[in-house]
């Protein structure tokens, strides 16, 4: 029997698969796509049924010639590219190039790169799925039409080089609209009252005020809180009712692409792009010493929670052996697959339970080990017994008019929690309920309680949190926008285009991102919206399923889209005019009004007399941002300027007077023997931090903005402004554990200069 040629998608797979197949097979790589649409033109014939013009990617000509030569001397050609739409498109392009050299071409697919899976696939080859190829072609054509027709509108209204994308721009819209919600949010004050109590037998716990009379306790201000405290303080506290409720906590399903990205981003802090890169390495194969290159996880682009029967049997045997029968359910646990899932592949899981993370850790990088351990633990946990928790609720009366409530829970059997517990986005719920993870077990109904302390606490309602990479992936997945395999690319594109920036791991739209989104949403409302984008994904799924034709789907999209493009093209000048902003300033050179306009480096201030007058200046250099302070050298006003290392104060008499001062936050340096002030600075990467004005003599520095408030707990001369999604803005002492809720007016207050 002659040799057979196996073509895979990436170089990393060739070594792993060659080891399995031996000398009768030659394994070569296409190194990704070999054909694509041309970069310098549309490449779609709109007049001829939207037929795409695929050309050989630059640098792939030599590789295709080598594959053709290898095909001539091979008995069979097996195309084993990835088992998804992109892989099917690559397979179709490879077959097209090789068929005249060897027509005995078969398609093989495997969900994991193991010897069993690869050999089984070769024994059961199929033909290339043309419906799946058409679905990829439809997506590529629609995305190209959007990019090539809409991006030039952005070039002509803002500046050249910007891009729009069918899914990318909707993701940007979500981020921009969330920011608008935050900006328009008005914090509302409210108060909680917590009673620290002690039972007759000594158990201490906390309870929150729940009702005043028959109405829910709603305390709007400090005066109302103090009034209630005065009414409650002398009341008799007595347990009215104790309720215990058994709860079974079920494990989460095994990972899909989306849930893996969410969890790894939250738990490990990796970007979606990094997560997918590491997962690709684990899937394609890692060198495990004497064992050679081994694929450690199943295919990492999947929206299914389905698990193969062999894998279920293997993990159940492991659970019985390592944890005992009480941790093993009577039957395997199967998870419901959501209706929008393609369900073409299994969930993401380890390929073998014989390779626990700790056993192979020495062969993995730190990142590979952490992600592999996460996938392993999630998979094992999903087939373990539920955790059993007892939840206790205690209602307490204070006199006849007040009702307090305490809740707590105790884990009675850990079950799957022995292995894994899913992390959560930091809570965005109210933080005014007492935390009693465990209540005293020696309390009884009608028991008289001793009031130890009655604590009123001020709170403010919080705006919705900005998206993180994790929560954006979750939102895109829930809305049916794009495919999980594209989420990493979407987010990295938004960041690379500077439409979005990261602030403490949160995604915040830049001014450019807001402007781009505004133009797209206002002029293409029917295209760049959540509902239509999700609809297009479902249409592509129907093409893949053979239920719809490529041409019909693209035509249905193109008709309203082309009309919107034509209408917007006619309004380019008007759109550009709308982006100009008045400044209420006059040009210092010609006296004409100054405006804010867009250029390649962002917004800047320019003269309306252009081109006769070419006066410009950076937007940050505002003509007057007075501090109310006078220059100690010439007596003119000191104004705020932006420099390479952050904000500073400069004399408005520049260049005649070049006096400058540091931009301080109104806090003296806390280092012993130092008379410096804390000033705002910027790191080399542009991140704001706070250091001593006597640097380099004094090295004091902190990332958190100091606030001129003494710590009431330890006497430290300042507090620091911090932020979390659970608490919002709050103040914390850097020396002790004291924390206080920041009032809205605290943020960024009391910034002064240092003479």
JOWOQUI-V373942 format. One record per residue. SS is DSSP state (helix for helix, strand for strand, loop for the rest). NEAR is the number of other ideal C-beta (glycine too) atoms within 10 Angstrom. Layout:
SS&NEAR, SS&NEAR
This chain:
loop&6, loop&8, loop&14, strand&18, strand&22, strand&25, strand&26, strand&27, loop&22, loop&16, helix&13, helix&18, helix&23, helix&20, helix&14, helix&23, helix&23, helix&18, helix&16, helix&19, helix&17, helix&7, helix&7, helix&10, strand&18, strand&17, strand&21, strand&17, strand&18, loop&23, loop&14, loop&15, loop&17, loop&21, strand&19, strand&19, strand&18, loop&13, loop&9, loop&5, loop&9, loop&16, loop&18, strand&20, strand&12, loop&15, loop&7, loop&7, loop&11, loop&21, strand&15, strand&20, loop&12, strand&19, strand&13, strand&14, loop&18, loop&8, loop&9, loop&20, helix&11, helix&8, helix&16, helix&18, helix&11, helix&11, helix&21, helix&15, helix&11, helix&18, helix&24, helix&11, loop&12, loop&20, loop&12, loop&18, strand&23, strand&21, strand&26, loop&24, loop&27, loop&24, loop&21, loop&20, helix&27, helix&19, helix&23, helix&25, helix&24, helix&24, helix&27, helix&23, helix&23, helix&25, helix&20, helix&14, helix&19, helix&22, loop&14, loop&10, loop&16, loop&18, loop&10, loop&12, strand&22, strand&18, strand&22, loop&21, loop&22, loop&21, loop&19, loop&21, loop&26, loop&19, helix&14, helix&13, helix&18, helix&25, helix&12, helix&12, helix&20, helix&20, helix&8, loop&9, loop&15, strand&10, loop&10, loop&18, loop&18, helix&13, helix&17, helix&24, helix&21, helix&23, helix&26, helix&21, helix&21, helix&26, helix&26, helix&19, helix&25, helix&21, helix&15, helix&19, helix&21, helix&24, helix&18, helix&16, helix&20, helix&25, helix&16, helix&16, helix&21, helix&19, helix&13, helix&14, helix&23, loop&22, loop&15, loop&10, loop&10, loop&22, loop&18, loop&24, loop&22, loop&23, loop&23, helix&23, helix&26, helix&25, helix&30, helix&27, helix&21, helix&19, helix&24, helix&22, helix&14, helix&22, helix&21, helix&13, helix&11, helix&14, helix&8, helix&8, loop&12, loop&8, loop&14, loop&10, strand&14, strand&19, strand&22, strand&19, strand&24, strand&19, strand&26, strand&15, strand&25, strand&15, loop&18, loop&13, loop&11, loop&9, loop&14, strand&12, strand&20, strand&19, strand&26, strand&19, strand&26, strand&16, strand&15, strand&17, loop&10, loop&7, strand&7, strand&10, loop&19, loop&9, strand&24, loop&11, loop&12, helix&12, helix&10, helix&15, helix&20, helix&14, helix&12, helix&19, helix&17, helix&10, helix&14, helix&21, loop&11, loop&9, loop&16, loop&11, strand&21, strand&14, strand&22, strand&13, strand&12, strand&17, strand&11, strand&10, strand&10, strand&9, strand&13, strand&11, strand&15, loop&13, loop&24, loop&16, loop&20, loop&29, strand&26, loop&23, helix&28, helix&20, helix&23, helix&26, helix&31, helix&27, helix&23, helix&27, helix&25, helix&20, helix&14, helix&16, loop&12, loop&20, loop&18, helix&25, helix&18, helix&19, helix&27, helix&23, helix&14, helix&22, helix&26, helix&16, helix&21, helix&25, helix&25, helix&23, loop&22, strand&23, strand&13, loop&16, helix&9, helix&5, helix&12, loop&14, strand&19, strand&21, loop&26, loop&28, strand&25, loop&28, loop&24, loop&26, loop&23, loop&27, loop&21, loop&20, loop&22, loop&17, loop&22, loop&15, helix&8, helix&9, helix&23, helix&16, helix&12, helix&18, helix&24, helix&18, helix&12, helix&16, helix&22, helix&12, helix&10, helix&12, loop&17, loop&9, helix&9, helix&9, helix&19, strand&19, loop&15, loop&6, loop&8, loop&15, loop&18, loop&11, loop&16, loop&8, loop&16, loop&14, loop&7, loop&14, loop&16, loop&17, loop&14, loop&18, loop&23, loop&18, loop&28, strand&25, loop&25, strand&24, loop&21, loop&15, loop&20, loop&10, loop&18, loop&16, helix&19, helix&10, helix&10, helix&19, helix&13, helix&9, helix&16, loop&21, loop&11, helix&8, helix&17, helix&19, helix&18, helix&18, helix&29, helix&24, helix&17, helix&19, helix&26, helix&22, helix&15, helix&25, helix&24, helix&25, helix&22, helix&24, loop&23, strand&24, loop&22, loop&16, strand&20, strand&15, strand&18, strand&13, strand&13, strand&19, strand&15, strand&25, strand&17, strand&24, strand&18, strand&24, loop&12, loop&8, loop&13, strand&21, strand&18, strand&26, strand&17, strand&25, strand&17, strand&19, strand&17, strand&14, strand&15, strand&12, strand&14, loop&16, helix&23, helix&26, helix&16, helix&15, loop&21, loop&20, loop&15, loop&13, loop&14, loop&9, loop&16, loop&13, loop&12, loop&14, loop&8, loop&11, loop&16, loop&16, loop&16, loop&18, loop&8, loop&17, loop&9, loop&11, loop&22, loop&18, loop&10, loop&11, loop&20, loop&10, loop&12, loop&9, loop&16, strand&10, strand&23, strand&12, strand&16, strand&12, strand&9, strand&19, strand&15, strand&17, strand&16, strand&16, strand&18, strand&16, loop&12, loop&19, loop&17, loop&12, loop&18, loop&21, loop&24, strand&20, helix&28, helix&24, helix&21, helix&26, helix&28, helix&20, helix&16, helix&26, helix&22, helix&11, helix&16, loop&19, loop&23, loop&24, loop&22, helix&23, helix&19, helix&19, helix&27, helix&21, helix&16, helix&24, helix&25, helix&16, helix&19, helix&23, helix&17, helix&10, loop&19, loop&13, loop&26, strand&25, strand&15, strand&13, strand&11, loop&12, loop&13, strand&19, strand&25, strand&17, strand&25, loop&17, helix&13, helix&19, helix&22, helix&16, helix&20, helix&24, helix&25, helix&15, helix&24, helix&25, helix&18, helix&13, helix&20, loop&22, loop&11, loop&11, loop&22, loop&26, loop&16, helix&17, helix&12, helix&17, helix&21, helix&17, helix&14, helix&22, helix&16, helix&11, helix&20, helix&21, helix&17, helix&15, helix&24, helix&21, loop&12, loop&13, loop&10, loop&20, loop&15, helix&22, helix&14, helix&13, helix&22, helix&24, helix&13, helix&14, helix&22, helix&18, helix&9, helix&13, helix&20, helix&13, helix&11, helix&17, helix&20, helix&10, helix&11, helix&20, helix&13, helix&9, loop&15, helix&15, helix&10, helix&10, helix&18, helix&15, helix&10, helix&13, helix&16, loop&12, strand&11, strand&10, strand&15, strand&7, strand&15, strand&13, loop&20, loop&11, loop&11, loop&13, loop&10, loop&15, strand&13, strand&21, strand&18, strand&15, strand&19, strand&18, strand&12, loop&10, loop&8, strand&15, strand&18, strand&17, strand&21, strand&21, strand&23, loop&15, loop&16, loop&14, loop&6, loop&8, loop&15, loop&11, loop&16, strand&15, strand&14, strand&12, loop&18, loop&15, loop&13, loop&16, loop&14, loop&9, loop&16, strand&11, strand&15, strand&8, strand&14, strand&13, loop&20, loop&11, loop&11, loop&13, loop&10, loop&15, strand&16, strand&24, strand&20, strand&18, strand&18, strand&16, strand&13, loop&8, loop&14, strand&19, strand&18, strand&20, strand&23, strand&17, strand&23, loop&17, loop&17, loop&14, loop&6, loop&8, loop&15, loop&11, loop&15, strand&16, strand&21, strand&23, strand&23, strand&24, strand&21, strand&16, strand&21, strand&18, loop&23, loop&17, loop&13, loop&5, loop&6, loop&16, loop&11, loop&20, strand&21, strand&25, strand&25, strand&18, strand&21, strand&15, loop&12, loop&7, loop&5, loop&10, loop&11, strand&12, strand&15, strand&20, strand&20, strand&23, loop&21, loop&17, loop&15, loop&7, loop&9, loop&16, loop&11, loop&17, strand&13, strand&14, loop&12, loop&15, loop&21, strand&23, strand&21, loop&15, loop&19, loop&12, loop&18, loop&11, loop&13, loop&11, loop&10, loop&17, loop&14, loop&23, strand&27, strand&19, strand&19, strand&18, strand&15, strand&12, loop&17, loop&14, loop&17, strand&21, strand&18, strand&18, strand&20, strand&19, loop&20, loop&15, loop&15, loop&12, loop&8, loop&15, strand&14, strand&18, strand&15, loop&22, loop&14, helix&12, helix&7, helix&17, loop&13, loop&11, loop&15, loop&13, loop&14, strand&17, strand&19, loop&16, loop&11
